[in-house]
Amino acid sequence: MVRIKLDLPPDSTFLSEVIYEGLMFLILKTSCEFNPKEINARSDCLNRAYSSLDDERLGNIRIVMSGNDNINAKIFEKLGLSNVKSRKTYYDLINLLKEHSSSIKSKEEVNVELKAFKKDVLMDLNNKNEGIAAPQLFKVDRYTGISSLDTDYTSQQLTFYFSKEIALISLLGIYSSFIISARQQQQAYYYFLFFSPDEIMNLMNSDRILLDKFFRVKDKVAEELRNVLGRSTLNELLLIEIALNVELQRLMENENLEKVSLLLFKIAPEGQTYKIYEQIPLTIYRNPAFYRIAEKYSHNAISFCEQLGRAVSSDVILRTLSSLNTKNKHSEADNILKAIQMLYRFVVLGDPQGWFGFLRELHNSHAKLVNSSDGRERRRAENYLRLVKSISYA
């Protein structure tokens, strides 16, 4: 048996989230008894978890390591595979661990806790020489939760080391939480989706059946976000798309869940390090308050949401939004951006004025283009008018 002691409470740091994501994925894929204080698993739990990884999902993990990272060689040395070394991508690293999963062994007790020792931060270690220097992606928080005015850590540069077991759990967390790599203005961004800290505590107090239900919802949210982020990274649009997604509401009803709280991370590489650009809370409700408001504007709230969702994800709106930061910015791009922001107020915040503002900006976009000498602009004007009509008759 492997006993995993949980002395690091879940919080909103990337490190905590990725470790607990890995732990919960481990519970899903193996036979474990668990509570908020510890997990008791089979001795081959990590072996079984890595052998279960999906090749297609693995192939989507396009994250490049920092030039200073050496986990791609060190972790295999700790597994007794000194002749194995992955390329400096997380896809290749996790894929090779899957290929060599039969060689993955775990010690009997793993301690999920952080200890500061001189100029080092250690997890599940007594000596840094026993462990692996954590790659830069796992140090993106810059030791949030360790620094304080009572310590010298605010002015020190610390090095983080963890055991091979914590490294393997964390890499499972990367596999389970990663959504997509997206480029914006020549900058790469990596998106990860986790349960909120409060939700993690609730799940660790539950059972494997409930955990499985929550993961099904989270995976569906990740799928929908992947579809949106492939076309636009506008936050308001992301939240609107999720709020209007009827399939998600049906899944929540099928699983008999009232709400699922999630946390979306947007991370970008910067030189030899990474930086967290945004943390976006997402809450999926079985019966969102927006439905009650939608009933005032339509005889069928679900049909209205479906039609509005199709309008928001239409090519004319997405292409216009994608032109905002380009040399060929559409002349009505600012109107469409404002329309989405107004719709956000309506759908996410429940402000009815947002609905009228959304329709007004679509009409303004139509009026701006309808008499244009450019045939492409006139076609866009027709599309905006068509969207208004389709929503009006939903």
N, C-alpha and C positions, 0 to 999 in steps of 0.2 A: 504493500500500500504506500501511497504518497500522501503526506499530510501537508497541506498548503495553509499556513497561518496568515490571516489577513489583518496585519497591523498598520496598513495604510488606508485610512478611510477614503471612500470615493469623493472626489471633488472635480471641479471643472477644468483642471489642468490637462493638457494633452497626455502627459505621462500617465496620470491616474486613469484617464479614460481608456487609453490603449491597453493598459494592463488588465483592467476589469473586462474590457471587450474580449481579450484573449482568454481570460478565466471563464467567462460565461460561454464562450464558444467551446472551450474544453469540456464544460459540463454537458453541453448539448451533444457532443460527439462521443462521450465516454460515460461509463457508469460511475457517478459521483454522488456522495452525500454532501450537502452544503448548507451553510448558514452564514450570517454576516461576519462571523469570526474565523471560520476555517472551511476548507474543502478537503474531503477525504476521497481519494481516487485510486483507481487501479495503478499498479506499478508501471504498466505500459501505456498510461493515458496519453502522454505526449506522442509516443509512437503511433497510436491509433488515430489521434487527431490529425497529424500530418499526413498519414496515408489516406485520409478521407478527403483531402482538399480537391476541389474541382478544377480541372485543367483550364477550362474556358475562363473561369473567374480569375484564376492565376494569371492568365495571359493578358488581362486588362490592367494589371498593376504596373504602370509605367512610371516608377519613381526612381530617380537616379540618386545614388549615394554621394555624399560629400567626398572630396578628394582625400581628406584625412581619415576617413572611416576605414577600419580594418576588420569589421565583424565578418566580412565575406570570407576571410581565411581563419580568424581566431575561433569562431564557433565550431568549425569542423575539427580544428586541433583539439578542442575540449571534448569532442565526441570520438576522438581517437582516429580521425580521418585526416591525417596531416598531408596527404597527397591530393586532397580535394579543396578547391577554391572556386568561388563563384565570381562572375563578373560583378561590377559595382552597380548593380541594379537590384531592387528588392524583388522583382519578379524572378530573376535568376537565383538569388539566394534562397527564397522560399521554395522554388521549384526543385533545387538540388536537395534541400532538406526533405522534401517529399520523396525524392528518388532514394535517399539514404535513410528513410524513416526507420528501417529495421535496426539501425545503429544508434537510435536515440534512446538513451537511458536517463533516468532521473534519480536523484538521491531521495532518501526517504522523507526528509523534511525540508520544506521550502518556506522561507520567511519573507513575505511581502512587506517590507519596511525600509525606510530610508534612515541611514546613519551618516552623520557628518564626522569625518576623522581627518584632522589637520586640513590639508588642501584637497581632500577627496570626499566624494559622496558615494556611499556604498549601499547596495541593495542585495540582500541575501548573501552577504560576504563578511568575513572578518578581516580579510587582507586583500588589497586590490590585485595582488599577483595571482590570486586564485580565480579571478574573474576576467571579464571582457570589457574593454572600454566602450561605453555606449556610443552608438553612432549619433551624428548631429541631429537627426530627426527626433530622437528621444530626449534631446536636451533643449527643445524649442521653447520650453517654458522659462528657461534661464533660472531654474531653481526657485520658482515661485513657491512660497510656503516654508522655505528654509531661511531666507534672509529676513532680518529684523534689525531694529536699532540696538538691540541687546547683543548682537553678534557682530563679528568682523566680516561676514559673508557679503555684505553689500558692496564692498570694495575689493573682494578677492575673486580670482578666477579659479573655479573648482572643476575637477574632473570627475565624471560620473562613471562608476564601474558597476556591473551587475553580473550575477551568476549565469551560467549557460541556461539554467531552467527559466529564470526571469526573461532572458533574451528570447528563448523559444516561445514563451507565453506571449510576450510583447509582439513578436512577429506574427503570431496567430491573430492578435488584435489588429495589426495592420491589414492582414488578409481579409478579415471579417468586416472592417469598417471602411475600407477604401471604396470610393465611388468612381472618380474620374480624374484625369489630368486635363486641364483646359488652358488654352493660351489666350491672352488678352494683351494687346499692345506689346507684343514681343516678350511677354513675361509668362512663364509657366506657373500654374496654380494647381495644387493638389487638394482635393476635397475628401473629407472623412466624415462619416456619420456614426454617432454614438448615442447611447441612452443617456439621459440627464443623470446627474449624481443622485437625485432623489429617487428616480426610477430604478437605478442600480440597487439602491438599498431595499426598495420594495421587492425587487426580483430576487435578491439574495435571501429574503425572508419568505420566499414562496416555494414553488416546486418546479421540477423540470418541465411539466406539462404547460404551466403558465409561461415559463421562459421560452419554450418553443413557439407559443402563440405570439409573444412579443417580437421574437426574431422574425417571424413571418411578416408581420406588419412593417418592421424596420427594413427588411429586404425589399419589400414592395415600395416603400418610400424612396429607398436608394435607387431603385430602378426608374422611378418617375423623375427623380432629381437628375439622374444620368441623362435622361432624354432631354430635359430642359437645359442643363448646363452645356450640352453639346451645341446649343444654339444661342444661349444668352446667359450671362452671369449676373443679371440685374436682380438684386435681392427681393424687391417687391414682386417681381414676376415669379420667382421661386416660391414665395409664400402663397401667392394667389393660386398658382398651379396646384399646389398641395391641398389648399383649402377647398378648391373646386373639384378635386378628383373624386368622382363618384365611386370608382372601383375601391378606393381606400375606405370609404365609408361603409361599403358593402362588406369588405373584408373585416372591418371592426365589428360589424353586426354578426357576421358568421362566427367570429372568434369570441363573441360575447365580451368585448372589451369596451370600457367607457372612454378611456383616453390613453395615449402613449406619448410620453415626453422625450424629445430627442434633442441632440446638440450637434450642429453642423460646423465643422472646422474648415477654414480656408487658409491654406499654408503655401508659402512660396519660398523657393531657394534664393538665398542672397549670398553670393560668393561661396565661402566654405561653410555657411550655416543656413538655417531656415528661420523664417519669421511667420508668426501667426498674424494673418491680416484681419480675419473676422471669426467670431463665434456667434452663430445664429441659432437661437432657440426655436424649435419647431414642436408644436403640440397637435396631435391628430385626435380629433374627437369623433365619437360614434354619432352623436347628434349635434353638429356645430350650431352655434347660435345664429350663424348666418342663414341657415335654412329657414328659420322663423321669419327673418326679414325678407328673404326671397319670396316667401308665400304672398307677400303684399304686392309683388310685381308680376306674379305668374300663378296660374291655377295649379301648376305642378312644379314644386321647388326642385326636384331632382332633374327634371327635363330642362328647367331653366339653367341649372348649374352646368349640365352637360353642354348646352348650347353656348353658354358664356365661356366655358373652358375651351371649346373649339375656336371661338372668336379670338381669345387671348393668344392661343398657340398657332394662329393662322400665319401663313407665310408673309402676308403684307405687314403685319405688326412686327414679327420677329426680324424680318429683313430691315425694316425701318429702324428698329432699336439697335441692330448691329451696325448701322451706318453712323451712329452718334459720334464715335471717336475716330472717324475716317475722313479722308480728304473729300470723299463723295457723299458727304452727309446729306440725307434727304431733307428737303426744305421743310417738311412737316414733322421732322424727327422730334423736336422739342414738344410739339403738341401730343405726339404719341407717348412720349415719356411721361408727360403730365397726366395723360389719360390713364396710364398704368398706375401711377401714384394715387390718382383719385379712386381707381378701382380697388386698390389696396385698402384705402380708408373704408370702403364699402364692405368688402369681403372679410378682411382680417379684423378691422376695428369696429365694424357694425355701424358706420356712419352713413345714413341714407344720402347725405349730400354728395358723398363720393360717387354714388351711382349717376346722379345728374351731371356731375363734373366729367365722368368718363364719357357719357353720351355727347356732352357739349364738345369735348376735344376731338372726338371722332367726326362730328359735324364740321368743326373748324378745319380739320385736315382735309375733308372733302371740299369745303369752300375754297381753301387755299390752292387746290390743284385742279379743280374741275374745268377751268378755262385756260389751262396751261397749253403752250404750243408744243410741249413735249408729250408724245403719245404715252410714254411710260408713266408719267405723272397723272395723266387723265385716267389710265387704267387703275392706278392706285386709288384715285378718287372714287371710282366706281366700286372698288372693293370695300372701301371704308363705308360707303353708303349701304352696300349689301350687308355688311356686318351689323349695322344699326338696325336694319329691317329684320334680319334673322333673329336678333335678340328680342326685338319688340314683339315678335309673334311666338316666342318660345312658350 
